[in-house]
Amino acid sequence: MAQTQPTTIVGTNIGTGKRVAIVAGRFNEFIVDSLVKGAVETLVRQGVKPAQITQVQVPGCYELPLASQRLARSGKYDAIIALGVVIRGATSHYDFVAGECASGLARVSLQEDLPVSFGVLTTENIEQAIERAGTKAGNKGADAAFTALEMLNLLEQL
């Protein structure tokens, strides 16, 4: 008898036995610290042992892809979570930093065949950033941790 339903493959958020690196930009540090806290708490709640979490700090979001690539190539991590904040200003600097950060992280993920979760806030103002770092709009660091675990577990099934 032929299968009548499509096969669906979905990742879980279980982190037991997983090794995760968190790479965080220090620029806008008071906001990034909240993102990191949300990511770490989520990972631990999902079963990742604190000793299996490595935190790396880089100057800003532009540097996230290079550090992520080095971590990916080390073979020590199952997933990487990139966290940072880019707030629009009066110049085009925002566009360059946000765009290069996003494309660089995507390139690392594809080239290294490793989940690199994008937890970089790209906001119009500081109020929006604060809202996304643990107040009204939740904590995007926690969301990035869930995404990293889900993709990691999904890729293990493919």
C-alpha positions as CSV (number, residue, x, y, z in Angstrom):
1,M,0.0,0.0,0.0
2,A,1.4,3.4,-1.0
3,Q,2.0,6.0,1.7
4,T,-0.9,8.5,1.7
5,Q,0.7,11.3,3.8
6,P,3.9,13.2,3.2
7,T,6.8,12.5,5.6
8,T,7.4,15.5,7.9
9,I,10.8,16.0,9.6
10,V,10.9,18.4,12.4
11,G,13.7,19.3,14.8
12,T,13.3,19.4,18.6
13,N,14.6,21.8,21.2
14,I,16.4,19.2,23.2
15,G,19.9,20.2,24.1
16,T,21.1,17.1,26.0
17,G,24.7,16.3,25.1
18,K,25.1,19.3,22.8
19,R,28.0,21.7,22.6
20,V,27.1,25.3,21.8
21,A,29.2,28.4,21.3
22,I,27.7,31.9,21.8
23,V,29.5,34.7,20.0
24,A,28.5,38.1,21.1
25,G,29.4,41.6,20.0
26,R,30.3,44.0,22.8
27,F,29.0,47.1,21.1
28,N,25.7,48.0,22.9
29,E,26.9,45.7,25.6
30,F,24.1,46.4,28.1
31,I,21.6,45.1,25.6
32,V,23.8,42.2,24.4
33,D,24.3,41.0,27.9
34,S,20.5,40.5,28.2
35,L,20.5,38.5,24.9
36,V,23.4,36.3,26.2
37,K,21.6,35.7,29.5
38,G,18.4,34.7,27.6
39,A,20.4,32.3,25.4
40,V,22.3,30.7,28.2
41,E,19.2,30.2,30.4
42,T,17.3,28.7,27.5
43,L,20.2,26.3,26.6
44,V,20.5,25.1,30.2
45,R,16.7,24.7,30.5
46,Q,16.7,22.6,27.4
47,G,19.4,20.3,28.7
48,V,22.8,21.8,27.6
49,K,25.2,21.6,30.5
50,P,26.8,24.9,31.4
51,A,30.3,23.4,30.8
52,Q,29.2,22.7,27.2
53,I,28.5,26.3,26.5
54,T,31.4,28.6,25.4
55,Q,30.9,32.3,25.3
56,V,33.1,34.4,23.0
57,Q,33.1,38.2,22.9
58,V,34.0,40.2,19.8
59,P,34.1,44.0,19.4
60,G,30.9,44.3,17.4
61,C,28.6,42.7,14.9
62,Y,30.9,43.1,11.9
63,E,33.3,40.7,13.6
64,L,30.7,38.0,14.4
65,P,31.2,36.0,11.1
66,L,35.0,35.6,11.4
67,A,34.8,34.4,15.0
68,S,31.9,32.1,14.1
69,Q,33.8,30.6,11.2
70,R,36.8,29.9,13.5
71,L,34.6,28.2,16.0
72,A,32.8,26.2,13.4
73,R,36.1,25.0,11.9
74,S,37.4,23.9,15.3
75,G,35.0,21.0,15.3
76,K,34.3,21.6,19.0
77,Y,30.7,22.8,18.7
78,D,27.4,21.5,17.4
79,A,25.9,24.9,16.9
80,I,26.8,28.6,17.2
81,I,24.5,31.4,18.4
82,A,25.5,34.9,17.1
83,L,24.2,37.8,19.2
84,G,24.6,41.5,18.8
85,V,22.8,44.8,18.3
86,V,22.9,47.2,15.4
87,I,20.9,50.4,15.9
88,R,20.2,52.6,12.9
89,G,21.9,56.0,13.1
90,A,22.2,59.1,11.0
91,T,24.7,57.5,8.6
92,S,24.7,54.5,6.3
93,H,27.0,52.6,8.7
94,Y,24.0,50.6,9.9
95,D,23.3,49.2,6.5
96,F,26.9,48.0,5.9
97,V,27.3,46.4,9.4
98,A,23.9,44.7,9.5
99,G,24.1,43.4,5.9
100,E,27.6,42.1,6.1
101,C,27.0,40.5,9.5
102,A,23.9,38.7,8.2
103,S,25.4,37.5,4.9
104,G,28.7,36.5,6.6
105,L,26.9,34.4,9.2
106,A,24.8,32.8,6.6
107,R,27.9,32.0,4.6
108,V,29.6,30.4,7.6
109,S,26.5,28.2,8.3
110,L,26.4,27.0,4.7
111,Q,30.1,26.5,4.1
112,E,30.7,24.8,7.4
113,D,27.4,22.8,7.4
114,L,26.7,23.9,11.0
115,P,23.7,25.8,12.5
116,V,24.6,29.4,13.0
117,S,21.6,31.1,14.6
118,F,21.1,34.8,13.9
119,G,20.3,36.6,17.1
120,V,21.4,40.0,16.0
121,L,19.0,42.8,16.6
122,T,18.7,45.3,13.8
123,T,16.5,48.1,15.1
124,E,15.6,51.7,14.3
125,N,16.3,52.9,17.9
126,I,17.5,51.9,21.3
127,E,13.9,51.5,22.6
128,Q,13.2,48.7,20.0
129,A,16.5,47.0,21.0
130,I,15.6,47.1,24.7
131,E,12.1,45.7,23.9
132,R,13.6,42.7,22.1
133,A,16.2,42.0,24.8
134,G,13.8,40.8,27.4
135,T,11.0,43.2,27.9
136,K,7.8,43.6,25.7
137,A,8.9,41.7,22.7
138,G,10.5,38.7,24.5
139,N,14.2,37.9,24.5
140,K,15.6,37.3,21.0
141,G,18.7,35.7,22.5
142,A,16.4,33.0,23.9
143,D,14.7,32.7,20.5
144,A,18.1,32.3,18.9
145,A,19.0,29.5,21.3
146,F,15.8,27.6,20.5
147,T,16.5,28.0,16.8
148,A,20.0,26.7,17.1
149,L,18.8,23.6,19.0
150,E,16.0,23.0,16.6
151,M,18.2,23.3,13.5
152,L,20.9,21.1,15.1
153,N,18.4,18.3,15.9
154,L,16.8,18.7,12.4
155,L,20.1,18.4,10.6
156,E,20.9,15.2,12.6
157,Q,17.8,13.7,11.0
158,L,18.5,14.6,7.4
